[in-house]
Amino acid sequence: MSKGVINHAPIRAIHSVGAQFIAPSSALPQPIVTPDPRLDKLHQVLSDPRFHYQDKARPRDFIDTISDIASAAFTWYSKLEPATRALGTATLLGLLAAFVAWLAMRGSDMTARQQRIWIFGSGGAVFLLAIIFFIIWGKDGPSINVLGLGPWGLLLLGIVLVTVVGMVVILTGRTFAPPSAASIASNEERNLSSMQSSQRAVEQAAAGNYRDAIRYLYLTTLILLDERGLLRFDHSLTNREYLQRLGPSRLTALLTPIVDTFDRTWYGHNLPTREEYDHYASMVDEVKSDKLKVESDALAVGA
């Protein structure tokens, strides 16, 4: 063999021998594939045109509608003036804070005026803090110009709005106000005697309307205390303000669970059972006792 010439004979011999030990693929045992109905179902679901979100021709559904509304809202919001955007966002955050404060105040011992101050104060504080955030850290803060005072003109406007709205809310005493005693009785029911109201409670209980029966028992309690000169039935007062007018006394101790149970039942929309009604009636009966009248003669509350 001349130098530089490769002899391929040994290589062909090795290939020939190796082929004898390698079986053709057709000779290997093939796996048995059993159709799985779950895979068929998955393929059917994934092939549904409704799930082809990249395909604009697919059928539209409720999610698409919500997405379109949200997209339109954000587009409209982004086109607003920076000052308007900041003021609108701060207002929404302030209202949310006021709502949370209102939820937290439900059933508290604070007077209606104190609750209004706390609720509005929470919302107003968040409103002003949000404006300050937009002015200092907002990307559009430097471009805001209100009343010719630049970004801080927006804060001045916010303070004026909070002051004006706060005076209206606190002085008028209606916004977020807890329900007064007038809300539990109609004009006709306010003229009932304690015996007439008590009889209506019995009738409602006999009919299985224990929630209305408890309302009549609570109304009976207020009317009875007014008849005995112990507590004037003032329709403008809330239930908590009745207790605060009484001050520390045996009557207050008896009346507190009556007020608490009524608030949970009537304003909490609970459906009491017969046993709960009977227990409530026993508490009212204790207030009706002659002994309590004698002990509480000095607790009369003026108008």
Stockholm file with secondary structure:
# STOCKHOLM 1.0

chainA/1-303         MSKGVINHAPIRAIHSVGAQFIAPSSALPQPIVTPDPRLDKLHQVLSDPRFHYQDKARPRDFIDTISDIASAAFTWYSKLEPATRALGTATLLGLLAAFVAWLAMRGSDMTARQQRIWIFGSGGAVFLLAIIFFIIWGKDGPSINVLGLGPWGLLLLGIVLVTVVGMVVILTGRTFAPPSAASIASNEERNLSSMQSSQRAVEQAAAGNYRDAIRYLYLTTLILLDERGLLRFDHSLTNREYLQRLGPSRLTALLTPIVDTFDRTWYGHNLPTREEYDHYASMVDEVKSDKLKVESDALAVGA
#=GR chainA/1-303 SS CCTTCCCCHHHHHHHHHHHHHSCCGGGSCCCCCCCCHHHHHHHHHHTCGGGCTTCTTSCCCHHHHHHHHHHHHHHHHHTSCHHHHHHHHHHHHHHHHHHHHHHHHTTCSSCHHHHHHHHHHHHHHHHHHHHHHHHHTCTTGGGCCSTTSTHHHHHHHHHHHHHHHHHHHHHHCCTTCCCBGGGGSCTTGGGCCHHHHHHHHHHHHHTTCHHHHHHHHHHHHHHHHHHTTSSCCCTTSBHHHHHHHHCSSHHHHHHHHHHHHHIIIIITTCCCCHHHHHHHHHHHHHHHCHHHHHHTGGGCCCC
#=GC SS_cons         CCTTCCCCHHHHHHHHHHHHHSCCGGGSCCCCCCCCHHHHHHHHHHTCGGGCTTCTTSCCCHHHHHHHHHHHHHHHHHTSCHHHHHHHHHHHHHHHHHHHHHHHHTTCSSCHHHHHHHHHHHHHHHHHHHHHHHHHTCTTGGGCCSTTSTHHHHHHHHHHHHHHHHHHHHHHCCTTCCCBGGGGSCTTGGGCCHHHHHHHHHHHHHTTCHHHHHHHHHHHHHHHHHHTTSSCCCTTSBHHHHHHHHCSSHHHHHHHHHHHHHIIIIITTCCCCHHHHHHHHHHHHHHHCHHHHHHTGGGCCCC
//
